[in-house]
């Protein structure tokens, strides 16, 4: 008796009068919210196929009613796996998912497309004579991508070409099968103007090279060679990313071809010295001095030190000096994080080229002539005060900036000079404690006593201390002012205290003014 009750047919009749999800449908509850076509098609099939073998199609409506969101999953499964019989179960459904033609075309199921057309799915609505261009064009793209020529031929036979091929060339760029691409070009090419035809060939060639499809690359390059689209082939060579197919392109170009500078600019901007070497080897005339000089100027503009060295090796050193002098180092946002930037500066330095603009820009980056950004960077400040001992275990990006800072500090007189310029700014920063100032000041005094070049840099201990007191007073830094008066100034310079008092009085900082007046009284007493 129990066995009879659990047979699929009888169990289905019993369950339809009960609430909740039937036991055989429970696995679909999770699937309804997680399925993904076509990427998850195998997972869906592994669940559906055994269930369909047991229950057939009769329980599909019950499944859709019991599990929320299951109808779309069932219909997409049917289109993807060529189950017209399942589609027939739901042909009167009010809403069908919009990707059924795409799924069917991508798998080469012409019969499914015919059925969908029959029930009006491919029209804008069931009462309209107009076709749904989006569903047809995405179906064509899917068929072309997966090499289903029979689907494309069916679409061409059944629908106007301007509907299912409204994307044109861009849609063909994903075609991996040469036979399909050739057929598409045969029917579509004659509808284009000469300009459109050439532009689409160039786009298709670039896609073929980037996807490393050698047979397609060869076929397209031969067509473009025949129509003398040499500049387009060069642009593809310059813009593409892989190495093997792009090298193959040069076979279709004559050695006497004049290579436009914009092609060389693309190669330099992408920092592909290997491509430049191929161009200069193929087209010997590119080794002319004026081309090499222009190449070096472009390498400077794009901040590519490897290219700069490559061109410099080809040049007379007098020409190198002229180009480096005439073309200052360019700057872009975040350049201080690029390891090659320091190499470029060192290259300029080695060639005796002017670096005034570079130094001014680096000062702006590190901030000691403007908003003092360096004061907010613990690692940079630690190095300025403690030297290389502070650098163990720092991130590589910080090390890049530190190396750049080291170079700049060397050219600005050394750590003692830079710290001397920064200390007044530290003293006036509201977010810096007096202990930080004390530590930096102690390091700076130590550097001052051990540095022999201080006298040549217009910086003295007295001038720095005076600026520190003035900046701290103007910023209302009471703890810093108190420390300076007690441990640094110590009543030894009345003029310094009087200047700070003027700042406190003018800014109405009464507590600081009182503190400074008491310091003046101590000066007079001493």
Protein Blocks (a to p, Z undefined) as FASTA:
>chain_A
ZZmmmgmklmmmmmmmpgcjdfklmmmmmmmmmgccfklmmmmmmmmmmmmmmnommlmm
mmmmmmghklmmmmmmmmmnopaklmmmmmmpfbdcfklmmmmmmnopaklmmmmmmnop
mpmbfkbcbdcfklmmmmmmmmmmnopaklmmmmmmmpcfklmmmnmmmlmmmpmbfklm
mmmmmmmmmmpcfklmmmmmmmmmmmmmmnopaklmmmmmmmmmmnopmklmmmmmmmmm
blmlmmmmmmmpcfklccdfklmmmmmmnopaklmmmmmmmmmmlmpmklmmmmmmmmmm
nopaklmmmmmmmpcfklmmmmmmmmccdddehklmpmklmmmmmmmmmnopafklmmmm
mmmmnopmmnommmmmmklmmmmmnommlmgoiafklmmmmmmmmmmmmmnopjklmmmm
mmmmmmmpmkbcfklmmmmmmmmmmmmmmpcklmmnopafklmmmmmmmmmmmnopaklm
mmmmmmmnnopamklmmmmmmmmmmnopaklmmmmmmmmmmmmmZZ
